[in-house]
Amino acid sequence: MKREREGENQDHSKQMEIVWQTPANPPEKHDYIFRDGRRHVRPYYFEFISHVKNRWAGKTLVDLFAEEFKGRPYDYYVSAVKCGRIQVDGEMVPVSYIVKSSQKISHFVHRHEPPVMACDVSILQKEPDVVTVCKPPFAPVHPCGQYRKNTVVGILQAEHGLAPLFRIQTYLFALIFSNRSTKYTYTLLTSFYVKTTAFCLFLNTFVLAVHRLDRLVSGLLILARNASKADLFRQQIEAGKVHKQYIAKVIGVFPEGEQVVDAKINYNAKAGRSTTEAVERCGDTPIKGKAACTKFTRISTNGTHSIVLCEPITGRTHQIRVHLLYTGHPIANDMLYLSEHVTDRSTEGMSADRAAAFSGHSLTTSTNESCDKSENSNEDFNIDPMCTNCPNLAPKGYDGDEEGLWLHCIRYTGPEWIYECPHPEWASLS
């Protein structure tokens, strides 16, 4: 999508043609830069779209951005409004403009994504209705936060031609319903949606993740190749017919025999972490959180660490991590739950896992791969004069010292099916 923003610096416009991307633009192979053992995304121009919430109404456009999106300085938002990189309902407005509820706000940015380790998303098994992959740590499964192309589904689309079903369907539905007033366009788009979906299903080029793994967790990820298979997996998971197995490397000598933790979990979204509360210890006190149960079995130990089989019965946020912490044997490199002080990620602009690492409990990464924290080479991408991240390749706030959790999904078993993933190197204590 090629656009010229009114008011852009004329000299800059002559030097480069800005191509604005939307969620409809798929990741491609040339979007990635591999450097110092990490997969970077070539910075690109992107249109963020939001609609004014009731609590935003009555504020000036600049104050709204400065209060709600603290990742950039106030002066940047002033300049962005003046030059048209922030617009309301597709039009430029003055800095003093007061926003109204439900108005569409577009923010055109030079987008830098956080780097991830330069690991392949290896395909384990391909069937007519299912694809299984080994998810590396660091990369989230789906687009979220600052991650869009540096995700499992993004990398699969760029390198294996497997497009996420939800992205194509969502985009086409949006086009259809935004053109309902034009009968011819509406009919044309509807026909295009039906034919495109049928064609992609025929080619088996759609995939849809049927479960998720946290960003720092590695291992088995199952993807359905059509909507009916995805729905079947969903029904089986909701009915409790799917058995999930993980392995973790924990601190200390884990007890022998099966250990069952039945402790409710409270998730604090602001802090980005969960806490546990044992059912038997609550007495007459009202129990908070959601019911959670995990079975643990020691596989091996060397006296310092243990490899533990983890079988979650329920699926709560950070369930295995906090239940292992509850046993007194936390995951050996889980900085979020090993740290005593966790910075509030809503004000620091980073994940809780990263905030924990900044608290002084740093570990050497098991990959032994270095990252140039002062990277400022611009040979692989264009520098944007308004960008608050340029000339760096990675966005501000990411230091490159993050480590994947020693938690790995090894097996999912359901009615008449089983999918497995090889063990990681850290699972061998020898």
N, C-alpha and C positions, 0 to 999 in steps of 0.2 A: 504494500500500500504506500504509494508515494504522495507526499503532501508537503507543501511549503507553509510554514507558520508565518502569518503576517507579523511584521515587526522583527523578524529574525535579522541578525547581523548580516548585512548585505555581502560583505567581504567573505564571511564564513560560508554563505549560501553559494557563492561562486566556486569555492574550493571543493565542496562536497554536496552530493545530492542525498538528502535525508530520506530514508525509507522507514516508515513507521510500521512496526509489527503489532499484531493483536494476537489473542490466544488461538486464532485460526491458523496462524503461520506455524507449520510443523518444524521441529528441529531437523537439521541436516548435518551430514558428516563434517562439512567445512566450518560449522559453528564452533568446533572444539579446538582448543589449543592445549597441547601436552607440554608441560614444563616442570622440571624438578620433581618428577614423580607424581604430578597432580594433573587432573583434568580440569582445565579452565573453560569457560564459555566466552567466546569473543563478544565483547560488549555490543549491545544492539539497541536501537531506538524502539521504544515500546509505549503503547497508549494504555494507561491505567484508567479504568472507568469506575466511578462510584456514584451513588445517589445520596442526596442530602438527607440525613436522618433528622427526626424531629428535634433532637437535642442540639443539632448543629445550626438549625434555623435561627436567623437573627444575628449571626456572627459575620464579620467581614471575611471575604474569601481567604485573605492572607492569614488572619488570626486563626481561622479554622485549620488551615494546614499546619501552622506553627504549633498549635496546641495538640492536634491529633496525630500528626506525623512528625515526630521529633528527630528523625534521622538526618534532617538537613537544617541549616541555619535560617533564621528569619529573613535575612537579606536575599537568600536564594529564592524564596517564595515571592518576594516583592518583584524581583527581576523576572521570574517565570511568568507571573501574571502580566507584567508589562509587555513582554515579548510574545505572549500568546501560547506559551507552553502549558499554561493552566487556563482552561476555558470552561464556561458554563453554558450548557445546552448548545455546544458547538460554536459559540461566539466569544470573541474577546470582550473582557469587561475591565473596568478600572480597578485599581488596587483597593479602593474603598467600597467595592460592591458588597451588598448584604445578600447572603444566600437565603433561598426559600426552600421549604421542605419538598423533597422528591425531585429537585432539579438534578440534571445529569452534569457531573463534573468530570472533565477529562484532564489527565496529567500526562504530558508527553515527556518521557525521561530517557536518558542514556543509561540503559540498565546493565549493571554489573552483577553477575551471580557469584555466590561463594564457590570456591573450588572444592573438588572432592578428590579422593585418591584415584590415581589413573588405573583403576582395576576394570577388567572386562566384566560385562554382565553376561556371563556364560549361559548358553541355553543347555539345559540338562536333558530335556525330553520334549519331543514334538509329536503330538497326536492330532487327529482331525479336529477335536474339540478343545484340546488343552495344550498349553505350553508351560513348562516349568523352567525356572531360571535360578541361578545361584546369585542372590543379591549381595553385592559388596557392602561393607559398612560405609558410612558417610553420606551416601546418596539416599534421599527420601524416595519412597515409592511413587508418589504423585506430586504434581506441582503444589507447592505450599510456601508461604512466606516469600523469601527472596529466591527460592529455587523454582525454575520452570523447565529449562532444558537439561540442567544437571540433575535429573531424576531418573529412576529406573525406566519408567515408561517413555521418557524423552530419549534416552540413550537407545532403547530398543527400537524406537521409531527411526532414529537417525541411522543406526548401524545395521538393523535387521529388517527394516520396512514394516514393522508391526505397530500399527497406529492404535492409540487408545480409543476404544469404542465410545467412551463417554464424551471425549473432546469433540469428535466429529458430530455426534448426535446433538450435543448441546449447541454447537455453533449453527448447525443447519436449522434447528428449531428456532433459534433466536432470529435468524434471517427470515424464516417463514412468518413468524408472528409479528415481526416489525414491519412486514409488508402486506398485512391483511387488507389495508385500505385499497390496494391496487390489485384488482382481481386477476389480471394477466400475470403479474409478477408472483402473486401468491400461488397460482396454479403451476407456474413454471418451477418455482422453488420446491413445492411439494412433490412434483414429479421427479425433480433432481434428487431430492432426499431419498425417495423410495428406490430409485434406480441405483444411486450411489451405495446405499446400504446393502441392497441385494448383491451388487457387484463385488463389494468388499467382503461380504460374507461368503460369496462364491469362491473368492480367492483366498479366504482365510487370512486376511491381512489385518483384522481387528483383534485386539486383545483387551481383556478387562481383568484387573487384579481382583481375586475373590477373597483375599484377606490382606492384611497389612503387617509390615514389620517397621518398628521404630527406625529412625534414620541411622542411628549408630549400631543397629543390630544387623547381622548378616544371616545368610542361609536361604533355605527353600522359600520360593515365592511361586504360587500357582496362579496362572492367568487363563481365563476362559477365552475361547476364540469366537464365541457367539453369546448372545444375550440369554438364550434358553439354558445353556450349560452353566452360565454364571448364576442364574436363578436357582438351578438345581443345587449347586454348591451352597448357596445362601440358605436354602431350606434345610439342608443337612446340618450346617453349622448351627443354625438357630435351634434345631431339634436336639442338639447335643450328640449327634451321631458321628462327629469328626473328632479324632484323637490327635492331639498336637504334642510334639516332643521337641525339646530344645536341649542343648548342652551349655553349661556355663563353667567358667574357671573361677573358683571362689577362694577366699582367704581361709587358711587353717585346714584342720583335719575334719571334714564333714562326717557326722555320725553314720555308722553302718545301718543297713535296713531302710525300709521306706519311711520317710518323714512326711507327715501331712500338716500343712499350715492352713488353718481355717481362720483367717483374720480379715475383717472388713477393711476396705481401702477408701481413703479420702483423697481426692485429687485437688490440689490447689493450682488452678490455672495461672494465677498471677505469679506464683513462685516457680511453676513448671515442674512440680514434684508431688509425689504421693506419700501418705503416711498410713500406718496400719493400726488397727484396734482389734485386739483379740476378743472374740465373742464371749469366752468363758470368764473374762476379767471385768466385764462391764456391770454385772449385777443388775441393780435396778436403774442404773444410769441409761438414758436413751442412747442407743447405738447410732453413730453417724456413719456415713459412707455406704458403699455397696458391698454386698456379700462377695467374697472371693476365696477360692480354694486352689491350692497347688500341691502336687505330690513331688517329692524329691527323693532321688536314690543316688548314693555315691557310686561312681564308676571306678575311680582310682584316686590315689593321693600319694604325695611324696613327702609328707610331713609339713610342708610349707603351704602348698596349694592342693585343692581337690578339684577333680572334674566331676560334675554333678549332672545327672539326667533330670530335666525339669518338665513336668507334665501339668500344664495349667488346665484346670477344670472349667474355670470361668475365664473371661477375657477383659480384665480391667487395665487401665493405664498404668504402665510400669509394674504390672503385677508380679512378674518373676523377680524383678530387681528388688522391690520392697519386701517381698516375702523371704528372699534370701537374706536381706538385711535383718529381718525379724528373727531369723534363726541364729544370728550372730556370725554368719558366714557370707558377707556381701561379695558381689562380683569384684574380683581383685583390682580391676582398673576402672571401676564405676565412680568417676570423680563427683558426680552429682550427689550420690548417697554416701560417699566416704567423707565428703567435705563437711565442715561444721558450720560454715557460713556461706549462704547462697545469695548472690546478688539478685535483686529484683530485675528480671529480664525486660519488663515493660518499660523501665526507665533507662536501662543501659543499652537497649537495642540489640541484644544478643540472646542466644538460647541459654536456658538454665545450665545445660551441660558445659557450655563455654564459660559461663559466669563462674561455675564451680572451679574450672581450671585456673581462672584468674585469682582464686582465693589463696593460691600458694601451694596447692596440693598437685603439683605437676608431675607427670610421669614421662619417661622416655618412650616414644612410640615403638611398637614392636616391629614396624616395617623398616626402621632405621633410615628413612628417606628424609632428606632435608628439604626445607622450603625457604626461599629467599624472602624474608619479611619486608625487605625494602624494594621489592620488584617494581620497576617503573619503566620498563621497556615499552615503547609504543610502536614497534615495528610490525606487530600483527593486527593492529586495529587503529581506527581513527580516534583522535583525541577530540572530545567535545569541550568547547571553552566554558560552557555553563555547568558541566558535570562536576559534582562534588567528590567523585571517586577518581576521575582521571588525574594524573596519567597512570595510576596503578591499575593493574589488571583485575585484582580482587577488590571487592568492596571494603570500605573501612569497617573495622571491628573484627576482622578475621585474621588471626595470626598464623594459621597453618600448623599449629602444634596439637591439633585434636587427634584423638585415638579412637579407633573402633572398639566397641564394647566386646568383652569376651563372653558373648552370648550369641548363640548360633542356632537357627532352626534346622533340624536334621530330618524331620519326618512328619507327614500328615497322612492319617489313615482314615478312610471312610468306608461306607458300604461297598464292598467289592472293588475297592481301589486303594492304592498306596503310592505315595510319591516321596522320594528321598533326595538328600543332598549330601555330598561328601563332607567329612569333618575338616575343620580348619587346622592349620599347623599348631596353633597354641593348645589344641586338645591333647597333644602328646606331652606328658610330663617328663619324659626321658631327656 
